[in-house]
Amino acid sequence: MITNTDKPAGSEDSRCLDFLQAIMDNIPDSIFFKDTESRFVRVNKAKAENSKTTAEDMVGKADFDFLPAAQAQRAFEDELSVISTGVPIKNKIEKITHLNGTEAWVSATKIPWYDNSGNIIGTVGISRDITEMIAYEEKLKENAEALKILNENLEEKVRQEVKKRRDQEQLLFQQSRLAAMGEMISIIAHQWISPLNSLSLIIADYAAAVESGTASAQSLTQLVEETTEQIDFMSHTIKDFKDFFEPSKKKFIFSLIEAINSVMSILSALLKHNSIDVFLSVETQTDPKISGYPNEFKQALLNILNNAKDSIVEKRKVMGNERYKGKIEITLFKSGQYYNLTIKDNGTGISNSVKEKIFDLYFTTKGKHSGTGIGLHMAKTIVVDNMNGLILADNHPDGAIFTISVPFDI
């Protein structure tokens, strides 16, 4: 088991652990490793700062030393559940109270921590502070209620006073901007789910390799490359979507193959962890390039692939067969003035009762604690509204198939 003192200073394993700690400390979200008794084994700088203490002070202690008893007990029970069942707890939203009495909303994910033999030796957790996002949502709800009341009396107020009508128009304009900001914040939060999960898996896999003594310079280099890519992706998400709702946003000519490979690189750890193979077939003679928004297109593709992964995992549960082999087939081909991209999975498929709603905003079949209903809606917005393309969802004999068609005019 990894601790802060289990390797002599200056050893290769010690340097690897130090480097792992350095990477963790540069991630803005809280990360921790706990043993089977829910005691902290390793934490990053953000976790220590959010707990109003130091990493050294946290190691060997439990949440009961840093949180109120009731909150610590809930965390303890969650970790016992992950350890006993092997089933992760994803994006659980809860309010916590720090040692200094301050409160914060967090979205926490906890996954099993395995040793090299496949035995669960604890949990790996990562949490994000979403206090600001919750405040924005509450503000939007308050404004929406205020707007409803104002609209109910708008006609009478317009007849009474022109100036009040103009004030109301200005209020509506500001309300629209707040709503757009709230949606963008939700999208950004949704986009961070996959890379954060991938980071947790990458770190856990490498930690297991270090513990077993199989870590090498090559695996360390791979760790640096993969974590850097995930962190860069997360860092650029806010920038990439800053002007998302601006119609004048500049387009770029980009390669569809490069976009697909970039997304696959981001999801590789997550798909591997879930035993899902991906097959890419390119049926074009030249490198297919289109004019559009490359980063947003990647986000749309990432959401569809992540949905495919969730569908395959759900099918295993329904079948009661954890060894059911997951498969995603991506095919890129040209037809007329369109490049077509199909994503076919062998998951649960799409129920006929929800097929017409699958791209609706906030519509989800995953339950309110697992899905936000934003991902596929955003994918449609990007492909249809921003790139003049088409996106369809249907079933095939083994699962679901999504088709993205984008025009090329270059």
C-alpha positions as CSV (number, residue, x, y, z in Angstrom):
1,M,0.0,0.0,0.0
2,I,1.3,3.5,-0.9
3,T,2.2,5.8,2.0
4,N,4.3,8.9,2.2
5,T,7.1,6.9,4.0
6,D,7.2,3.5,2.5
7,K,10.2,4.0,0.2
8,P,13.7,5.3,1.2
9,A,14.4,8.9,0.1
10,G,16.3,9.0,-3.3
11,S,15.1,5.6,-4.5
12,E,13.5,5.3,-8.0
13,D,10.1,4.4,-6.5
14,S,10.4,7.3,-4.1
15,R,11.1,9.7,-7.1
16,C,8.1,8.2,-8.9
17,L,5.8,8.8,-6.0
18,D,7.2,12.3,-5.6
19,F,6.5,12.9,-9.3
20,L,3.0,11.4,-8.9
21,Q,2.4,13.7,-6.0
22,A,3.6,16.7,-8.0
23,I,1.1,15.9,-10.8
24,M,-1.7,15.5,-8.3
25,D,-0.8,18.8,-6.6
26,N,-1.2,20.7,-9.9
27,I,-4.7,19.4,-10.4
28,P,-7.2,21.9,-9.0
29,D,-9.7,19.3,-7.8
30,S,-9.3,17.3,-4.6
31,I,-7.8,13.9,-5.0
32,F,-7.2,11.2,-2.3
33,F,-6.3,7.6,-1.8
34,K,-7.8,5.7,1.2
35,D,-7.2,2.3,2.7
36,T,-9.9,-0.3,3.5
37,E,-10.5,1.4,6.8
38,S,-11.1,4.8,5.1
39,R,-7.9,6.3,6.4
40,F,-6.1,8.7,4.1
41,V,-3.0,7.2,2.4
42,R,-2.2,10.0,0.0
43,V,-3.9,13.4,-0.7
44,N,-3.1,16.2,-3.1
45,K,-2.5,19.9,-2.2
46,A,-6.1,20.9,-3.2
47,K,-7.6,18.2,-0.9
48,A,-5.5,19.4,2.1
49,E,-6.3,23.1,1.4
50,N,-10.0,22.4,1.1
51,S,-9.8,20.4,4.4
52,K,-8.1,23.5,6.0
53,T,-5.0,21.5,7.0
54,T,-1.9,19.9,5.5
55,A,-1.3,16.7,3.5
56,E,1.1,15.5,6.2
57,D,-1.6,16.0,8.9
58,M,-4.2,14.1,6.9
59,V,-2.2,10.9,6.2
60,G,-3.3,8.1,8.6
61,K,-6.4,10.0,9.7
62,A,-10.1,9.6,8.6
63,D,-12.9,12.1,7.7
64,F,-14.0,12.0,11.3
65,D,-10.9,14.2,12.0
66,F,-11.9,16.8,9.5
67,L,-15.7,16.8,9.0
68,P,-18.7,16.8,11.3
69,A,-19.6,13.3,12.5
70,A,-22.7,12.9,10.4
71,Q,-20.9,14.0,7.2
72,A,-17.9,11.8,8.0
73,Q,-20.2,8.8,8.6
74,R,-21.9,9.2,5.2
75,A,-18.5,9.3,3.5
76,F,-17.4,6.2,5.5
77,E,-20.5,4.3,4.4
78,D,-20.0,5.3,0.7
79,E,-16.4,4.0,0.8
80,L,-17.5,0.8,2.5
81,S,-20.0,0.3,-0.3
82,V,-17.4,0.9,-3.0
83,I,-15.0,-1.5,-1.4
84,S,-17.5,-4.2,-0.8
85,T,-19.3,-4.1,-4.2
86,G,-16.6,-2.7,-6.5
87,V,-19.2,-0.3,-7.9
88,P,-18.0,3.3,-8.2
89,I,-20.0,6.2,-6.8
90,K,-20.0,8.9,-9.5
91,N,-20.7,12.6,-9.2
92,K,-22.4,12.5,-5.8
93,I,-23.4,16.1,-5.0
94,E,-23.4,17.0,-1.3
95,K,-22.7,19.9,1.1
96,I,-19.7,19.6,3.4
97,T,-18.6,21.7,6.4
98,H,-14.8,22.4,6.8
99,L,-12.9,22.6,10.1
100,N,-13.2,26.4,10.2
101,G,-17.0,26.2,9.8
102,T,-17.2,27.2,6.1
103,E,-19.6,25.2,3.9
104,A,-19.2,24.1,0.3
105,W,-21.0,22.1,-2.3
106,V,-18.9,19.3,-4.0
107,S,-19.4,16.7,-6.7
108,A,-17.5,13.6,-5.6
109,T,-16.5,10.4,-7.4
110,K,-15.1,7.4,-5.6
111,I,-13.8,4.3,-7.4
112,P,-12.2,1.1,-6.1
113,W,-8.4,1.1,-5.7
114,Y,-7.0,-2.3,-6.8
115,D,-3.6,-3.8,-6.2
116,N,-1.7,-5.6,-8.9
117,S,-3.5,-8.9,-8.2
118,G,-6.9,-7.3,-8.7
119,N,-7.8,-7.1,-5.0
120,I,-9.5,-4.0,-3.7
121,I,-7.2,-2.3,-1.2
122,G,-9.1,0.9,-0.7
123,T,-10.7,3.8,-2.7
124,V,-9.6,6.6,-4.9
125,G,-11.6,9.8,-4.7
126,I,-11.8,13.0,-6.6
127,S,-14.1,15.9,-5.9
128,R,-14.9,19.3,-7.4
129,D,-16.1,22.4,-5.7
130,I,-19.3,23.3,-7.4
131,T,-20.4,25.9,-4.9
132,E,-20.3,28.7,-7.5
133,M,-22.3,26.6,-10.0
134,I,-25.0,25.8,-7.4
135,A,-25.2,29.5,-6.6
136,Y,-25.6,30.3,-10.3
137,E,-28.4,27.8,-10.6
138,E,-30.2,29.1,-7.5
139,K,-29.8,32.6,-8.9
140,L,-31.3,31.5,-12.2
141,K,-34.2,29.8,-10.5
142,E,-34.9,33.0,-8.5
143,N,-34.7,35.1,-11.7
144,A,-36.9,32.7,-13.6
145,E,-39.6,33.0,-10.9
146,A,-39.3,36.7,-10.9
147,L,-39.6,36.7,-14.7
148,K,-42.7,34.6,-14.5
149,I,-44.4,37.0,-12.2
150,L,-43.3,40.0,-14.3
151,N,-44.6,38.3,-17.5
152,E,-48.0,37.6,-15.9
153,N,-48.5,41.3,-15.4
154,L,-46.5,42.5,-18.4
155,E,-49.5,43.3,-20.7
156,E,-51.1,45.5,-18.0
157,K,-47.8,47.2,-17.2
158,V,-47.2,48.0,-20.9
159,R,-50.6,49.7,-21.1
160,Q,-49.9,51.7,-18.0
161,E,-46.5,53.0,-18.6
162,V,-44.1,52.9,-21.6
163,K,-41.1,53.4,-19.4
164,K,-41.8,50.4,-17.4
165,R,-42.1,48.4,-20.6
166,R,-38.6,49.5,-21.6
167,D,-37.3,48.6,-18.2
168,Q,-38.9,45.2,-18.5
169,E,-37.3,44.7,-21.9
170,Q,-33.9,45.4,-20.4
171,L,-34.6,42.9,-17.6
172,L,-35.5,40.3,-20.2
173,F,-32.2,40.9,-22.0
174,Q,-30.2,40.5,-18.9
175,Q,-32.2,37.4,-18.0
176,S,-31.3,35.8,-21.4
177,R,-27.6,36.4,-20.7
178,L,-27.8,34.8,-17.3
179,A,-29.5,31.8,-18.7
180,A,-26.8,31.4,-21.4
181,M,-24.1,31.7,-18.7
182,G,-25.9,29.1,-16.6
183,E,-26.1,26.6,-19.5
184,M,-22.5,27.1,-20.4
185,I,-21.4,26.4,-16.8
186,S,-23.5,23.2,-16.8
187,I,-21.9,22.2,-20.1
188,I,-18.4,22.8,-18.7
189,A,-19.1,20.8,-15.6
190,H,-20.5,18.0,-17.8
191,Q,-17.4,18.0,-20.0
192,W,-15.1,17.5,-17.0
193,I,-16.7,14.3,-15.9
194,S,-14.9,12.0,-18.4
195,P,-11.3,13.5,-18.1
196,L,-11.6,13.5,-14.3
197,N,-12.6,9.9,-14.3
198,S,-9.8,9.1,-16.7
199,L,-7.3,10.9,-14.4
200,S,-8.5,8.9,-11.5
201,L,-8.0,5.6,-13.4
202,I,-4.6,6.7,-14.8
203,I,-3.3,7.6,-11.3
204,A,-4.8,4.5,-9.7
205,D,-3.2,2.2,-12.3
206,Y,0.2,3.8,-12.0
207,A,0.0,3.8,-8.2
208,A,-0.7,0.0,-8.4
209,A,2.3,-0.3,-10.7
210,V,4.5,1.6,-8.3
211,E,3.3,-0.5,-5.4
212,S,4.0,-3.7,-7.2
213,G,7.4,-2.6,-8.4
214,T,6.5,-2.8,-12.1
215,A,6.7,0.9,-12.7
216,S,9.2,1.9,-15.3
217,A,10.6,5.0,-17.0
218,Q,8.4,4.2,-20.0
219,S,5.2,3.9,-17.8
220,L,6.2,7.1,-16.1
221,T,6.6,8.9,-19.4
222,Q,3.2,7.5,-20.5
223,L,1.7,8.8,-17.2
224,V,3.0,12.2,-17.8
225,E,1.7,12.3,-21.4
226,E,-1.7,11.0,-20.5
227,T,-2.3,13.2,-17.4
228,T,-0.9,16.3,-19.3
229,E,-3.4,15.7,-22.1
230,Q,-6.3,15.3,-19.7
231,I,-5.3,18.4,-17.7
232,D,-4.8,20.4,-20.9
233,F,-8.2,19.3,-22.2
234,M,-9.9,20.4,-18.9
235,S,-8.0,23.7,-18.9
236,H,-9.0,24.5,-22.5
237,T,-12.7,23.6,-22.0
238,I,-13.6,26.9,-20.5
239,K,-11.7,28.8,-23.2
240,D,-13.1,26.7,-26.0
241,F,-16.7,27.4,-24.8
242,K,-16.2,31.0,-23.9
243,D,-17.7,32.2,-27.1
244,F,-19.9,29.2,-27.7
245,F,-23.1,31.2,-28.0
246,E,-21.6,33.9,-30.2
247,P,-22.7,33.4,-33.9
248,S,-19.6,35.2,-35.1
249,K,-17.2,32.7,-33.8
250,K,-14.4,31.9,-36.3
251,K,-14.3,28.6,-38.0
252,F,-11.3,26.5,-38.8
253,I,-10.4,23.8,-41.3
254,F,-9.6,20.6,-39.4
255,S,-9.1,16.9,-40.0
256,L,-11.9,14.6,-38.9
257,I,-9.5,11.7,-38.4
258,E,-7.3,13.9,-36.1
259,A,-10.4,15.0,-34.1
260,I,-11.5,11.3,-33.7
261,N,-8.0,10.2,-32.6
262,S,-7.8,13.1,-30.1
263,V,-11.1,12.1,-28.5
264,M,-10.1,8.4,-28.4
265,S,-6.8,9.4,-26.7
266,I,-8.8,11.2,-24.0
267,L,-11.2,8.3,-23.5
268,S,-8.7,5.5,-23.9
269,A,-8.1,4.8,-20.1
270,L,-11.8,4.9,-19.4
271,L,-12.7,2.5,-22.2
272,K,-9.8,0.2,-21.3
273,H,-11.0,0.1,-17.7
274,N,-14.5,-0.9,-18.8
275,S,-13.1,-3.6,-21.2
276,I,-14.4,-1.9,-24.4
277,D,-12.6,-2.2,-27.7
278,V,-12.9,0.5,-30.3
279,F,-12.5,-0.1,-34.0
280,L,-12.0,2.8,-36.5
281,S,-12.7,2.3,-40.2
282,V,-11.9,5.2,-42.6
283,E,-13.4,4.7,-46.0
284,T,-12.1,7.8,-47.7
285,Q,-9.2,8.0,-50.1
286,T,-7.9,11.4,-48.7
287,D,-7.7,12.9,-45.3
288,P,-11.3,14.2,-44.7
289,K,-11.3,17.8,-43.7
290,I,-14.1,20.2,-43.0
291,S,-14.6,23.8,-42.0
292,G,-16.1,24.1,-38.5
293,Y,-15.4,24.2,-34.8
294,P,-12.8,21.4,-34.0
295,N,-12.9,21.6,-30.2
296,E,-16.7,21.7,-30.1
297,F,-16.9,18.8,-32.6
298,K,-14.6,16.8,-30.3
299,Q,-16.9,17.6,-27.3
300,A,-19.9,16.3,-29.3
301,L,-18.1,13.1,-30.3
302,L,-16.8,12.6,-26.7
303,N,-20.4,12.8,-25.4
304,I,-21.7,10.2,-27.8
305,L,-18.8,7.8,-27.1
306,N,-19.2,8.2,-23.3
307,N,-22.9,7.4,-23.7
308,A,-22.0,4.3,-25.6
309,K,-19.7,3.3,-22.8
310,D,-22.5,3.8,-20.2
311,S,-24.9,1.8,-22.4
312,I,-22.5,-1.2,-22.6
313,V,-21.9,-1.1,-18.8
314,E,-25.7,-1.0,-18.3
315,K,-26.2,-4.0,-20.6
316,R,-23.7,-6.1,-18.6
317,K,-25.8,-5.4,-15.5
318,V,-29.0,-6.3,-17.2
319,M,-27.5,-9.5,-18.6
320,G,-25.8,-10.3,-15.3
321,N,-22.6,-10.9,-17.3
322,E,-19.7,-8.7,-16.3
323,R,-17.5,-10.5,-18.9
324,Y,-19.7,-9.3,-21.8
325,K,-17.2,-7.8,-24.2
326,G,-17.9,-4.2,-25.1
327,K,-17.4,-3.0,-28.7
328,I,-17.7,0.4,-30.4
329,E,-17.3,0.7,-34.1
330,I,-16.6,4.1,-35.7
331,T,-16.9,4.3,-39.5
332,L,-16.0,7.4,-41.5
333,F,-17.2,7.7,-45.1
334,K,-18.1,10.2,-47.8
335,S,-21.6,10.4,-49.4
336,G,-22.5,13.3,-51.7
337,Q,-21.5,16.6,-50.2
338,Y,-21.2,15.1,-46.7
339,Y,-18.7,13.3,-44.6
340,N,-20.6,10.7,-42.5
341,L,-19.5,9.4,-39.1
342,T,-21.3,6.4,-37.6
343,I,-20.7,5.3,-34.0
344,K,-22.2,1.9,-33.3
345,D,-22.1,0.2,-29.9
346,N,-23.3,-3.2,-28.5
347,G,-25.0,-1.7,-25.5
348,T,-28.7,-1.6,-24.5
349,G,-29.9,0.4,-27.5
350,I,-32.5,3.1,-27.5
351,S,-36.0,2.5,-26.3
352,N,-38.6,3.4,-28.9
353,S,-40.5,5.4,-26.2
354,V,-37.6,7.9,-25.8
355,K,-36.0,7.9,-29.3
356,E,-37.7,11.2,-30.2
357,K,-36.6,12.9,-26.9
358,I,-33.0,11.7,-26.8
359,F,-31.6,15.0,-28.0
360,D,-33.9,17.2,-25.8
361,L,-32.3,19.4,-23.2
362,Y,-32.2,17.8,-19.7
363,F,-33.7,14.6,-20.9
364,T,-31.8,11.6,-19.6
365,T,-32.5,7.9,-19.1
366,K,-29.8,7.5,-16.5
367,G,-31.6,8.9,-13.5
368,K,-31.1,12.3,-11.9
369,H,-28.0,11.2,-10.0
370,S,-26.2,9.8,-13.0
371,G,-27.1,11.9,-16.0
372,T,-27.7,15.6,-16.7
373,G,-29.4,15.5,-20.0
374,I,-27.0,18.0,-21.4
375,G,-24.5,15.9,-23.4
376,L,-26.5,14.8,-26.4
377,H,-28.4,18.1,-26.6
378,M,-25.1,19.9,-26.8
379,A,-23.9,17.4,-29.5
380,K,-27.0,18.3,-31.6
381,T,-26.5,22.0,-31.0
382,I,-22.9,21.8,-32.2
383,V,-23.5,19.6,-35.3
384,V,-26.8,21.0,-36.4
385,D,-26.9,24.6,-35.4
386,N,-23.2,25.5,-35.5
387,M,-21.9,23.3,-38.3
388,N,-25.1,22.9,-40.6
389,G,-24.9,19.2,-40.2
390,L,-27.2,16.4,-39.2
391,I,-27.2,14.0,-36.3
392,L,-29.5,10.9,-35.9
393,A,-29.9,8.2,-33.3
394,D,-31.3,4.7,-34.0
395,N,-30.9,1.0,-33.2
396,H,-29.2,-1.9,-34.9
397,P,-29.5,-5.6,-33.9
398,D,-26.8,-5.4,-31.2
399,G,-27.3,-1.9,-29.8
400,A,-27.4,1.8,-30.8
401,I,-26.0,3.7,-33.7
402,F,-25.4,7.4,-34.0
403,T,-24.8,9.1,-37.3
404,I,-23.2,12.5,-37.7
405,S,-23.2,14.1,-41.2
406,V,-21.2,17.3,-41.8
407,P,-21.0,19.1,-45.1
408,F,-17.6,19.9,-46.7
409,D,-17.3,23.0,-48.8
410,I,-13.5,23.4,-49.0
